[in-house]
């Protein structure tokens, strides 16, 4: 199993902070934001990692992460997404050579969680695993892909709806996934959305339609850190967890 951290984009929701550096290098309590998804992967036994970034501050990652050894990474590579607003799946497509036919665990670079996904990686054989998290509908604010379940079977996931105005559940896609080698073929089938992006939601829905997927609700704390509100919430949680 290999790991891919998606750390691209321009971080426009965090202007003017992201005029200075990439969003994923901003501090969350006592460490750069990207250290958290790295820890999620390393603690789950994934130590071959690709960081995909973009934008004007991409070179800052090398200064911060170096070769990754200090963070428990065995092998670290970087890739550059030339179109920073091309979408998550567009960025993930750059990992095909790195994956080299292996399965991959994918996590967004602004995800901070204390969940351990090691058992799901050990059990994984094929298809996809989608990790969901329950959050209040009042704070979704059209920011997440939202899980849609069968009316007759509330545990049967039938689709992910991208940033709906009226969410049909409280469970959102966290930005943490496990995919088999077929993910790149699914990406190629996807067309740009109305936003001009290749949506990871479309990739997930192709897996759901194939029937070769599982979903799990993520245990423990989870928050992205892509807005001022969630960046503050993540800082507060990790500071309090440290005993501050």
C-alpha positions, 0 to 999 in steps of 0.5 A: 500500500502506498500513500498519496497526500493531495496538497494543491490548490491556492487556498483562497479561503485562507487569504491573506495567510496563503499569500505567504505560503501553501495552505498545507504548511500553515501551523495547526498548533505546534506543527505544519498542517501537512504533518497531520495527514502524514502521521495518519498514513505512517501510523497506519503503516503507509510509509511510501508517500507521494505529495502532490502540490501546486501553486506558487509556493510548491517549493516550500514543501521540500524545505519543510518535509525534506526527505521525510525521514524525520517523520517516519516516511521511508520513501517520499516523492513530489508531483506538481499539478500544473492546474491548481484549480483542476480538482482533486481527481485531476491531481490524483491522476498524477499518482499513477506512475507512483502507484505502479499498479499498487493500491493507494490510500489518499488523504487531503493535505488539510485533514487532521484526525486522530483516527487510526485506519490501519485495520482497514488498510490491512483488510483492503483487497479491492474496490474502494473504501470511503471514510465518512464523518457525521457533522451538523448540517448547519456547518456544511455550508455547501463545502462537502460531498454528502452521503446519500443512503437508500430510503429503505436501508439507511446503511446502504450508500447509493451516492455521494452528492457534491456540495448540495444546498440541501444535504440529505444526511449528516455524513460527509466525505472526509477526504480520506479514501483507499483505492485499488489500481482501477482508480486511474481508469475511473478518473479518465472516465470523468468529465469536468464539472460545472466548476471546471474540476475533475471531481473526486465525488464522480470517481467515488460514485463510479465505485459505488455504482460498481458495487466494489466499495465499502464505507466506514464512519471515521472514529475520533476527531476529524476536521479539515483546516481549510477555512478560518473556522475549521483552522481555528477548531483544529488548532484548539483541538490539538492544543487541548489534546496536548494538555495546553 
